[in-house]
Amino acid sequence: MKPINRILLLSLLLMTFALAGICQCSVTINASTTTACSGESFILSVSTSGCGTGLQYLWSTGDMNSSVSTSVINQTNANINAVYTVTVTGSNGSSTASKTIPVRPEPQFSITNAKPYICSQDSTLLIFSSNIAGVQYNYTAIPTDVTGAANGTGSVVKQKLNLTTIGSGQVLYNVTPRIANCYGQMQSTIVQVIQKPQAFSSTLDTTICNGGTINIQLYSDQMGAVMNYISSGQAVTGHSSGSGNTIVQTLNNFASDTSIVTYKVFASTLSCSSDTTEVTVRVLPAIQVQRNIASQQICSGEQTDITFNVFPAGTTVAWTVTQLNVTGASAGNGNSIQQTLSSSSVSGKAIYHITGQNGNFISQTWKDTIFVTPRPDI
């Protein structure tokens, strides 16, 4: 073969290979999204090169168009991969391409309304939770006769709500979950806001004697409110916590000084409680009168000699007397009994009934007897 023919043949071969490369069929799948939400529609389309004319398409979905609109329902708790393939056939041959689209799950969640009823000026406590990782929450608040509610984001809602009317109001919270730009179904919950009751007492500070009985009346500004009280006190027995419209309790002070019992009183309606009102009861120690008697047996015409030591300080002593075959005894008060007693021909006696008094409180009564012997006639 001549050299020139060889050169021509080589040139023809190179042109043939070049034309074969240009005409090779290639296919690419384009998607309207890189990541889809569960149930969200998206579009897949085909770009071709070198496939010639009379193109035919066959998708793994069964579609036979150059583009398809599709969606995937993800019922798991994590992303899944949806894989799509298409085969394009033309006058220059066929080619197949594939595309993977991650599909996020639909956000599922639950609402815990820990405080469906609250007092005015108390705070809500809503908690949103899901078993799907990465869920975020948007909520809107629709108040009725209430201030303090606001829209926001987050898994916990703590908002201090104030009632603007008499009676009750509410806030409707609409909560929507999302993962990135994928939103789930909205859920709603309601928080009722109740007028805060007030608690009142017939007395806030009172003093009783040891062994005395209190009778304190409790009431509220709201009909049907339950009155409650919590008691505390040291060196006093007889006090206890409870509920009801009266506190009737007998209190005993076993200390040597005044002791205090405190009742914290509050009213409650449903889950709404009032502020606490404090009632103080001062319990005086028991009045003690110690009698010091020089002699219980005296002769006619001699003086009694009874002196007193008292507790607590400030206690006064008074007495009455019953005489039998005796003269000279009389009722009185003071720090001692110094009286000249006389009897005629037979022995007699004077019975003194002694009590202590401190303010309005009177002690028990003690009885002391003085025996009087007549003097013999000479």
Secondary structure, DSSP 8 states (H G I E B T S, - for coil): --HHHHHHHHHHHHHHHHHHHHT--EEEEEES-SSEETT--EEEEEEEES--SS-EEEETTS--SSEEEE-----SSS-EEEEEEEEEEETTEEEEEEEEEEEE-----EEEES-SEEETT-B--EEEE-SSTT-EEEEEEEEESEES---EESSEE--B-EE-SSSEEEEEEEEEEEETTEE---EEEEEEEE----EEES-SEEEE-TT-EEEEEEEESSTT-EEEEEEEESSEES---EESSEEEEE-EE-SSS-EEEEEEEEEEETTEE---EEEEEEE----EEEEEES-SEEETTEE--EEEEEESTT-EEEEEEEEES-BS---EESSEE--EEB-SSS-EEEEEEEEEEETTEEEEEEEEEEEEE-----
